[in-house]
Amino acid sequence: MSTYALDKIAEEEMIKLGAIPAEKGYDIGVQGVPAYPAATCISINDEIIHGVPSKDKIIKEGDIVSVDTVALKNGFHGDAARTFIVGKPSKEAQKLVEVTEQAFFEGIKYAKKGNRIGDISHAIGEFVRSKGYTVLKEYQGHGIGRQMHEDPGIPNYGKAGRGIRIEPGMTLAIEPMVIQGKNKIVELDDGWTIATMDRKFGGSL
């Protein structure tokens, strides 16, 4: 199926459940960058984040597919990304997805009262590095609530013991973005999709 068709399923489901697809129409306020046109970001293989769904993007056997959704309901945003492999995975695809998923849980271990944001960032970055991968440095996780993006920013690398202290009631979108090759990226012509420059696999959670 196309990523466009997959996006429509997600959009209809959010609306059915009483939520607004918050990514649709999202405008970053940069001249020349159009408002985001879809309800989800769907990134395939070398696309790491912000892949724009399209009727021309057909999902194939073995593809790595990352789906990122933001739903607005009762005045608050919820943000989740998940990465899947379609059909039978290659060994390199399977490993990338497993490392990305575990990096998320390594970061979560430090999302506790009294710790600092840098503790989360450090745990993610060091785990990814130990497995022979790199992280996307130009983008990061974030706080979330009445706005889609709120403070604090949560990089996927950094030093432990740095950053603001974590307090009860904070809501955090922890988002590992893992790259198989070098952490060199390119923005595609749609103004949104971020892909690896060397066409190696990327994954996000």
NORMO-V596817 format. One record per residue. BURIAL is b if it has 16 or more other ideal C-beta (glycine too) atoms within 10 Angstrom, else e. D_LAST is the distance of its C-alpha to the last C-alpha in whole Angstrom. Layout:
BEGIN
BURIAL/D_LAST
BURIAL/D_LAST
END
This chain:
BEGIN
e/22
e/21
b/18
b/20
e/21
b/18
b/17
e/21
e/20
b/17
b/19
e/22
e/20
b/19
e/23
e/24
e/23
e/24
b/21
b/21
b/18
b/18
b/16
b/20
e/22
e/20
e/22
e/22
e/25
e/26
e/29
e/28
e/24
e/25
e/23
b/20
e/21
b/19
b/17
b/14
b/12
b/12
b/11
b/13
b/14
b/15
b/13
b/10
b/10
b/12
b/14
b/17
b/18
b/21
e/24
e/24
b/21
e/21
b/19
e/21
e/21
e/18
b/16
b/12
b/11
b/8
b/9
b/8
b/11
b/13
b/16
b/19
e/21
e/24
e/24
e/20
b/17
b/14
b/10
e/7
b/5
b/5
b/6
e/10
b/13
e/16
e/19
e/20
b/18
e/19
e/19
e/17
b/15
e/14
b/14
b/11
b/9
e/11
b/10
b/7
b/7
b/10
b/9
b/7
e/10
b/12
b/12
e/12
e/15
b/17
b/16
e/20
e/23
e/25
b/22
b/21
b/18
b/18
b/18
b/14
b/14
b/17
b/15
b/12
b/14
e/17
b/15
b/13
e/17
e/18
e/17
e/18
b/15
b/15
b/12
b/12
e/15
e/16
b/13
b/11
b/10
b/13
b/15
b/16
e/19
e/21
e/20
b/16
b/16
b/18
e/19
b/18
e/16
b/13
b/13
b/12
b/15
b/18
e/21
e/21
e/24
e/23
b/22
e/23
e/23
b/21
e/23
e/23
e/22
b/19
e/16
b/13
b/10
b/8
b/5
b/6
b/7
b/9
b/12
b/15
e/18
e/19
b/17
e/19
b/18
e/20
e/20
e/21
e/24
e/22
e/21
b/18
b/16
b/15
b/15
b/16
e/20
e/21
e/19
b/17
b/14
b/11
b/7
b/4
b/0
END
